[in-house]
Amino acid sequence: MRNVVEEAVHPTENDLLAGLPKATQARLAPLLKKTHLDLGTVIYEAGQTVTQVYFPTDCIVSLLYVMLDGDSAEISVIGHEGVVGIAVFMGGASTPSRAVVQSAGTAYRLSARDLKREFSNDPDVRMLMLRYTQCLITQMAQTAVCNRHHTIDQQLCRWLLLSLDRLHGNHLTMTQELIANMLGVRREGVTEAAGKLQKMGVIEYRRGRITVLDRPALEKLSCECYGVVKRETDRLMVREKY
């Protein structure tokens, strides 16, 4: 990770920060640091005390559960709609998951101490963070259900849609091997599922770059899990008018 901007920045590129009252945004602005996150950067490891939280703008961060044998599976994905490091204000200080950058880009970094103070003292910050936490819990629960009951084809569609919702545009830079690691399945299964989508004209895949050509078709091919997460996020994260 490398710092790009160290002075005060305007935080509205992230939906959570943009949803705060103007006075709160102004108070937080000098505390935020705009940081570039490279693909594969580990923000924190399982069991590590979280000292910084990250509000993504145009990057995606995956929360992974890593097994003792090294295998891993994604339990949630975070983009411009959220924050990485909810353990800070939930009182746990650390989590059993690893946070790793899935798609490179920028994020606003805030110290855990500053966020805990804001969470304790500002009811607007507290309510917004708790609402987002409920969204994240919904995504984690639905991911567990999806991985247990739905096909790799459906899981891939869900994963693509969730990732697209957290980026600007219809492109994803991601190898099939990395997708397989995220889903916790064999690479061959992802290759077959992606091949089907490409033959149907839903996606185009070239050299680690996935372009979604027909999003409505992708939504129809996905299981119900994507819709559950999307509706809950839309319901809870409606911006208040200040």
N, C-alpha and C positions, 0 to 999 in steps of 0.2 A: 504494500500500500504506500502511496506517496501523496503528500499534500499538494494540491494545485492552487488553492486560495486560502490564505491564512487570515485575511481580514474579515470584517462583518459581511455576511451575504444575505440576500433575500431568500427566504425559505419556501416560497410557494410552488416550487417544482415538485414537491412531495405533497400528496393529498392530505396527509394527516396534519402537517404543519400549515398547509394552506387553509385547513378547516378551523383553525384557531382564530379568536378575535384579533383584530389589528393590534391592539395594545399588547397582547401576549406575544404576537409575532415580533413586534419591535423590541420587546424585552429579551427574547431568545436570540435574535439576529446576531448580536456580538459574540454569543457563546458557540455558534455553529461554525464548523469548518468544512468547506467543500473539499471532498477527498475522492481521488480516482481509485477505483477498485478493479484490479486485473482479474481476468478469468482464472479460476482455481485458487484465488486468495482465500485462506482460512481466516475468518474473522474471529472465531473462537472455537476451541476444542471442547469436547464433552467434559464436564466437570470443572472447567476453567471459570474462575470468577470473571464476570462481565464488567469491565471497567469503562467501556464506551458503547454507546448505542448508535445505530446507523439508520438514517432515513433515506432510502434509495430514491433516485430521481429517474435515471434511465438505465439502471442495472437490475439484475435479478439475483437474489441470494436464496440458496436452498438450505433448509434445515434437514440434516441427515442423521439417522440413527446408525451407528457403526457397530457391527458385531465383533466379538472377540477374534474371529478368524479373518477380519478385515472387510468382509462383505458389508454393504451399506444399502439403505433404501431411504428415499426422500419421504419426509412426513409432512412437509409444507413448503410453499414457495412464497417469497416476499419480494414485492417490487415497489413501484411509486405509491401504492396505496397504503403502505405500512411502515413498520419499524422493526429492526433486528435487535433483539435484546430485551424482550419483555420481562425476563427474570429480574431485571433491575427494579422495576416498580411493582412486581408481584411478590417481592420479598424473598425470593429464593437465591438470588445472587449468581447462581450457576444453573445449568441444565444438562441433562444427559445426552444432548444432541450436539452435532457439529454444524457450524454455519459456514458455508463455502460459497464463493461467488460463482454463479452458474452462467451469467452473461455480464461481460465487462461494462463498466460505465461509471457514473458518479453517484455519490451519496453525501448527505450532510451528517457530519459526526458531532455527537454531543456527549459530554462526560456523564457517567452514571450518577455522579454526585449532583450535577445540575438537573438531570431529569428527575431524580428522586425528590429534590427540593420543589420543583415545579409541580410534580404529581401530588405532593403533600399539601402545597399551599394554594394551588389554583384549581378550582372545581371544573373549569372548562377543559384543562389538560387532563385531569383525572377521568372525566366522563368519556372523552374521546379515546384515551388509551384503553379504557376498560371495554368500550364498544369494539375497538379493533381486536382486542384479545379474544372476545367472543367470536369474532369472524375467524380468527386464526384457529381457535379450538374446533370450530365447525369444519374448517378445511382439513385439519388433522384427523378428525373422526371420520369424515367422508373418504379420505384417502385410505384409511384402514379398511373400511367397508369395500371400497372399490378394488383394492389389491386382493381381497379375499373372495369376492363374488363375481368380478367381471373379467372379461378376456383381455389379453394384451392389446388387441386392436382398440378396444374401448378405453383402456387405461392410457394408451398413447394419445388418443383424441382428447381425452380430458386434460392430460398434461400439456399438450400443445395449446389448448384454449386458455388454460390458467396462465401459461407463460405469456401468451399474446396479450392478455388483459393487463399484464404488468410491464409491457413495453409499448413504445410508440412505433407503429408500423406493423407489417405482416411478415417480418423476417426474423429468424432465429439462427444464431450461430452455435451449432451444437452437433457433435459427432454422435453416431448411433451407439457407440460404446459408452459415452457419457450418459445418454438417455437410458440405456440399459442399467447403468449403475444407479441412476436416480429412481427408476421404477423397481429395482431389485429383481430383474429378470435376466434371462440369457440374451446376449447380443443378437443371436440368430432370430429370436422372437421379434425383436424390434425391427430388424432388417426386413423380415417378412411382412410385418404390419405396415411399415413405411412404404414398402414396395406396392402393397395393395392400394394405399392412398394415392400414390403417384400414378398408378395405372388408371385410377378413377378420375384423375385430374384435380384432386383435392389439394395436393401439395406438390412442390417440386423440390427435389433434394440433390444438391451438387456440392461436393467437397466440403462437407460439414456445414453447409448453409441450407436451411429449410425455409422455403417461401410458401405461405399458405395462399392458394389461389382461389379457393371456394370455402369461405368460412361458414356460410349457412349449411353446406353439405357436411362440414366437419362437426358442426353442432348436432346435426341429425344422427351422425354415426357415433357420437359420444354417448356414454351411459347417462343415467339421471344424476350422477354425482356432481358433474360440472354445474348443472342447473341449480342444485341445492346450495352449493357454495356461492354461486353468483347472486342468487336471490337474497341470501342472508347478508352478503356484503353490501348489496344495494340498499337493503332495508336498514341496516345499522349505521352505514356511513354517509347518510344524507347530511349534507352540510347545513349547519344552522346559519341564519342570516344575522350578521352583526352590524 
